[in-house]
Amino acid sequence: MTAGWSARLRRRDRKGQDLVTMSLDAPELQPGVEDVLAVLRSIGIVLDDSDAVVRSTQAAVQHGLVREGELVHRDLVELAREVRRSGEIRETELDLPRGPLGRGRMVAHVRAARLSTGHVLLLVDDRTHANRVDEVRRDFVANVSHELKTPVGGLVLLAEAVQDAADDPEAVHRFAGRMKVESERLTRLVKEIVDLSRLQVADTLTEPVPVDVAGAAADAADRCRLVAEGKGVEITVTTGDRAVVYGDRELLTTAIRNLVDNAVAYSDDGAPVRVTVERVDDLVQVVVSDLGAGIPQDEQDRVFERFYRVDPARSRSTGGTGLGLSIVKHVVANHGGEVRLWSQTGQGSTFTLSFPAAALTDLGEHQPRP
């Protein structure tokens, strides 16, 4: 890292959003380069002859390509060096990790050119969305048609039962109540299928913003308290400072809420559920733990699969769809993080979400959403 990154300037639009970030002692570029960077939809990065970042759009930081003034991915550095040596414009597609943790990937279309000043300009487009759409469409039809058969078939049978029992008010009332339960289950299933399909094509993180993860965890716990109170389960939330990541607050809240929902559903009456948020070095960690039934060792590798249920009978009784943990996995991957599970039968479960923390020097005056 060069000394120039001890102080930096930012060009902003009328709404105060960063357009271009630069070091105070950065050398002059070709006329017009900074203006072009300011209006680009692509991610823009300018490197000097020592591979230090002297200009970058805010999107480069938000997508994890630039961190504290340095280019993160070695493949991009090697591409820049090759272009600097040859002087030729290069265009390529790279498969890059979204962060230092987990398996989230970013398919990046990169154009690189050497400027007359000797700098190298990198223009990066995130093509992950386009590459995943076709795959998701194929899987979507196969999985959804199978999962919808049960509630739809149940509603058809119940409707026929109501019709046959038209002269029996008590039976009609009973069947109508079961139809209501199946309708609610179907509504929840459809909503989670739509949420999951959107996450799989990565169309929800086009404009990552600083997010206070502690606030998201508190919101998630609040949304689960009504059900928890009905079982006498106490949810405690413990949070630390500076737990900020780049991402989507609503998605992060949904992921944490799904974990808390599961913890409450699989805990005995009166058992505690704990949520902890803290920053550990360059990571923000969210830990959700319970003292419930636990997950057998041979099931733990499969719990994040779509529609997989450890205990199908209990899932039916609690209204589970088998999609909650799959949604958690995709939210975490799309934020460049990872999810870990510890569990023992009869001793409960602990899920740990880890995300790359937003660097304080990159945040500048950006503030998390309230």
C-alpha positions in Angstrom: 0.0 0.0 0.0 1.4 3.4 -0.9 1.5 6.4 1.4 -0.9 8.3 -0.8 -3.8 6.3 0.7 -3.4 8.0 4.1 -5.7 10.7 2.7 -8.1 10.4 -0.2 -10.6 12.5 -2.1 -14.0 11.6 -3.5 -15.9 13.0 -6.4 -19.6 12.8 -5.8 -22.9 13.2 -7.7 -25.7 15.5 -6.7 -27.1 13.0 -4.2 -23.7 12.8 -2.4 -22.9 9.3 -3.7 -19.2 8.6 -4.4 -18.3 8.5 -8.1 -14.5 8.3 -8.1 -12.1 7.7 -5.2 -8.5 8.9 -5.5 -5.4 9.5 -3.3 -4.4 13.1 -2.7 -0.9 12.7 -4.1 -2.0 10.6 -7.1 -0.5 11.7 -10.4 -2.4 13.3 -13.2 -4.2 11.1 -15.7 -5.1 11.7 -19.3 -7.6 14.5 -19.8 -11.1 13.2 -19.4 -10.3 9.9 -17.8 -11.8 10.9 -14.4 -14.9 12.3 -16.1 -15.4 9.0 -17.9 -15.0 7.0 -14.7 -17.6 9.2 -13.0 -20.3 8.3 -15.6 -19.5 4.7 -16.2 -21.9 2.0 -15.4 -19.0 -0.5 -15.3 -16.6 -0.8 -12.4 -13.5 1.4 -13.2 -10.0 1.0 -11.7 -6.8 2.8 -12.6 -3.4 1.4 -11.6 0.0 3.0 -11.6 3.2 1.3 -12.7 3.6 -0.3 -9.3 0.1 -1.8 -9.4 -1.2 0.6 -6.8 -4.8 1.8 -7.2 -4.7 5.6 -7.9 -8.4 5.9 -9.1 -11.4 3.7 -8.6 -15.2 4.0 -8.8 -17.0 3.4 -5.5 -18.5 0.2 -7.1 -15.0 -1.3 -7.1 -15.0 -1.1 -3.3 -18.6 -2.2 -2.9 -18.0 -5.3 -5.0 -14.8 -6.2 -3.1 -12.4 -5.7 -6.0 -10.5 -2.8 -4.2 -9.9 -2.8 -0.5 -8.0 -0.1 1.4 -6.5 1.1 -1.9 -5.2 -2.2 -3.2 -6.5 -4.4 -6.0 -7.6 -7.6 -4.2 -7.6 -10.3 -7.0 -4.3 -11.6 -8.4 -5.8 -12.4 -11.7 -6.7 -8.7 -12.3 -3.1 -7.6 -11.3 -1.6 -10.1 -13.7 -3.9 -8.9 -16.5 -2.8 -5.3 -15.8 0.9 -6.2 -15.9 0.4 -8.0 -19.2 -1.3 -5.0 -20.8 1.3 -2.7 -19.4 4.1 -4.8 -21.1 2.4 -5.3 -24.4 0.5 -2.1 -24.8 -2.4 -4.0 -26.3 -6.0 -3.8 -25.2 -7.1 -7.1 -23.6 -10.6 -8.4 -23.0 -11.3 -11.5 -21.0 -13.8 -13.2 -18.6 -12.6 -14.1 -15.1 -14.3 -16.2 -12.4 -13.5 -14.3 -9.2 -14.4 -15.0 -5.5 -16.8 -12.5 -4.1 -14.9 -12.4 -0.9 -12.1 -14.1 1.1 -14.7 -16.6 2.6 -17.2 -19.1 1.3 -17.9 -20.1 -2.2 -19.6 -17.1 -3.6 -18.3 -16.3 -7.1 -18.4 -13.3 -9.5 -18.2 -13.8 -13.2 -16.3 -10.6 -14.4 -16.0 -9.4 -17.9 -12.8 -7.3 -17.9 -11.4 -4.9 -20.5 -7.9 -3.6 -19.8 -5.9 -0.8 -21.7 -2.7 1.1 -21.2 -3.1 4.9 -21.0 -0.6 7.3 -22.5 0.5 8.2 -19.0 1.6 4.6 -18.4 -1.3 3.8 -16.1 -3.6 0.8 -16.8 -7.4 1.2 -16.9 -9.5 -1.8 -15.9 -13.2 -1.8 -16.8 -15.2 -4.6 -15.1 -18.7 -5.8 -15.6 -20.4 -8.3 -13.3 -21.9 -11.0 -15.6 -22.9 -13.4 -12.8 -26.5 -12.6 -13.3 -26.6 -13.4 -17.0 -24.6 -16.6 -16.6 -26.9 -18.0 -13.9 -30.3 -17.2 -15.4 -30.5 -20.1 -17.7 -29.3 -22.6 -15.1 -31.8 -21.3 -12.5 -34.7 -21.5 -15.0 -34.0 -25.1 -15.7 -33.9 -26.1 -12.0 -36.8 -23.9 -11.1 -39.4 -25.7 -13.2 -38.3 -29.2 -12.1 -38.2 -28.4 -8.4 -41.2 -26.2 -8.1 -43.5 -28.6 -10.0 -42.6 -31.3 -7.5 -43.0 -29.2 -4.4 -46.3 -27.7 -5.4 -48.0 -31.0 -5.9 -48.6 -31.7 -2.2 -50.3 -28.5 -1.1 -52.2 -28.1 -4.4 -53.3 -31.7 -4.3 -54.4 -31.3 -0.7 -56.5 -28.2 -1.5 -58.2 -30.1 -4.3 -59.1 -33.0 -2.1 -60.3 -30.7 0.7 -62.5 -28.7 -1.7 -64.1 -32.0 -2.9 -64.7 -33.0 0.8 -66.4 -29.6 1.5 -68.6 -30.1 -1.6 -69.6 -33.6 -0.5 -70.3 -32.4 3.1 -72.4 -29.5 2.1 -75.2 -30.6 4.4 -72.9 -31.1 7.4 -71.9 -27.6 8.8 -69.5 -29.1 11.4 -67.6 -31.0 8.6 -67.5 -28.0 6.4 -66.1 -25.9 9.2 -63.4 -28.5 9.9 -62.4 -28.9 6.2 -62.4 -25.1 5.7 -59.9 -24.8 8.6 -57.6 -27.3 7.0 -57.9 -25.5 3.7 -56.8 -22.3 5.4 -53.7 -24.0 6.8 -52.8 -25.5 3.4 -53.3 -22.1 1.7 -51.0 -20.4 4.1 -48.4 -23.1 3.6 -48.7 -22.7 -0.2 -48.4 -18.9 0.1 -45.2 -19.2 2.2 -43.8 -21.8 -0.2 -44.3 -19.7 -3.3 -42.8 -16.6 -1.6 -39.7 -18.5 -0.5 -39.3 -20.1 -4.0 -39.4 -16.6 -5.5 -36.9 -15.2 -3.0 -34.6 -18.1 -3.6 -34.8 -17.9 -7.4 -33.9 -14.2 -7.2 -30.9 -14.9 -5.0 -29.6 -17.6 -7.3 -29.4 -15.3 -10.3 -27.6 -12.7 -8.1 -29.9 -9.8 -9.1 -30.3 -8.4 -5.6 -26.8 -7.0 -5.0 -26.5 -4.7 -7.9 -25.9 -1.7 -5.6 -24.4 -2.9 -2.3 -24.5 -0.3 0.5 -23.0 -0.2 4.0 -25.3 -2.2 6.3 -25.3 -2.3 10.1 -25.5 -6.0 10.8 -26.3 -5.5 14.4 -29.4 -3.6 13.5 -30.4 -6.2 10.9 -30.0 -8.9 13.6 -32.2 -7.0 16.1 -34.9 -6.6 13.4 -34.7 -10.3 12.6 -35.1 -11.2 16.3 -38.1 -8.8 16.7 -39.9 -10.5 13.8 -39.6 -13.9 15.5 -40.6 -12.8 19.1 -44.4 -13.4 18.8 -43.9 -17.1 17.9 -41.1 -17.4 20.5 -43.2 -15.9 23.2 -46.0 -18.5 22.4 -43.5 -21.2 23.3 -41.9 -19.4 26.2 -38.6 -19.1 24.3 -36.5 -16.1 25.1 -34.4 -14.6 22.3 -31.4 -12.6 23.5 -29.4 -10.4 21.1 -25.8 -9.3 21.9 -24.1 -6.9 19.5 -20.7 -5.2 19.2 -19.5 -2.0 17.4 -18.4 -1.5 13.8 -20.2 -4.6 12.5 -20.7 -3.1 9.0 -20.6 -4.9 5.7 -21.4 -3.9 2.1 -24.7 -5.6 1.0 -28.5 -5.6 1.1 -30.0 -5.0 4.6 -33.3 -6.7 3.9 -31.6 -9.9 2.6 -29.3 -10.0 5.6 -32.3 -9.6 7.9 -34.1 -12.4 6.1 -31.1 -14.8 6.4 -30.7 -14.1 10.2 -34.5 -14.3 10.7 -34.6 -17.8 9.0 -31.9 -19.0 11.4 -33.8 -17.6 14.4 -37.1 -19.1 13.1 -35.5 -22.5 12.9 -33.9 -22.1 16.4 -37.3 -21.3 17.9 -39.1 -24.0 16.0 -36.7 -26.8 17.0 -36.3 -25.7 20.6 -38.3 -27.1 23.5 -40.7 -24.8 25.3 -38.8 -22.3 27.6 -35.4 -23.0 26.0 -33.2 -19.9 25.2 -32.1 -18.8 21.7 -29.0 -16.5 21.5 -28.0 -14.2 18.7 -24.5 -12.6 18.8 -23.0 -10.1 16.3 -19.4 -9.0 16.5 -16.5 -7.7 14.4 -13.5 -10.0 14.6 -10.5 -8.4 12.8 -11.7 -8.1 9.1 -14.8 -10.2 9.6 -18.3 -9.6 10.8 -19.8 -12.7 12.5 -23.4 -13.5 13.3 -23.9 -16.5 15.6 -27.3 -18.0 16.2 -27.4 -20.9 18.8 -30.1 -23.0 20.4 -30.4 -25.9 22.8 -32.9 -27.8 20.7 -32.9 -31.3 19.2 -29.8 -30.8 17.2 -29.0 -32.2 13.7 -27.5 -35.7 13.2 -23.9 -35.7 11.8 -24.9 -37.5 8.6 -27.5 -34.9 7.8 -25.4 -31.8 8.3 -24.0 -31.7 4.8 -27.4 -31.7 3.3 -29.4 -29.2 5.4 -28.6 -26.3 3.0 -30.0 -28.1 0.0 -33.3 -26.8 -1.5 -36.4 -28.5 -0.1 -34.3 -30.8 2.2 -35.9 -31.5 5.6 -34.2 -33.3 8.5 -37.5 -34.2 10.1 -40.3 -34.0 7.4 -43.1 -34.6 10.0 -41.9 -31.8 12.3 -41.5 -29.5 9.3 -45.1 -30.1 8.4 -46.2 -29.3 11.9 -44.2 -26.1 12.1 -45.0 -25.0 8.5 -41.5 -25.4 7.3 -40.8 -25.4 3.5 -37.3 -26.8 3.4 -36.1 -23.5 1.8 -35.0 -21.4 4.8 -31.4 -22.7 5.1 -31.0 -22.7 1.3 -31.9 -19.0 1.3 -29.4 -18.4 4.1 -26.7 -20.1 2.1 -27.3 -18.0 -1.0 -27.6 -14.7 0.9 -24.3 -15.3 2.6 -22.6 -16.4 -0.7 -23.9 -13.3 -2.5 -22.3 -11.2 0.3 -18.9 -12.9 -0.2 -19.2 -14.8 3.1 -19.6 -18.3 4.5 -21.9 -20.2 6.8 -20.7 -22.8 9.3 -22.8 -25.3 11.3 -22.0 -27.0 14.6 -24.6 -29.4 16.0 -24.9 -32.5 18.2 -28.1 -34.5 18.7 -29.8 -33.5 21.9 -27.4 -30.6 22.5 -28.6 -28.0 20.0 -27.2 -26.2 17.0 -25.0 -23.2 16.3 -24.9 -21.5 12.9 -22.2 -18.9 12.3 -22.4 -16.5 9.4 -19.1 -14.7 8.5 -18.9 -11.7 6.1 -16.0 -9.5 5.0 -16.2 -6.3 7.1 -16.4 -3.0 5.4 -13.0 -1.3 5.8 -13.3 1.9 7.8 -11.0 3.7 5.4 -13.2 2.7 2.4 -16.4 3.7 4.2 -15.3 7.3 4.6 -18.5 9.3 5.3 -20.8 6.6 4.2 -23.2 5.6 7.0 -25.2 2.4 7.3 -28.9 2.5 6.7 -30.9 3.1 9.9 
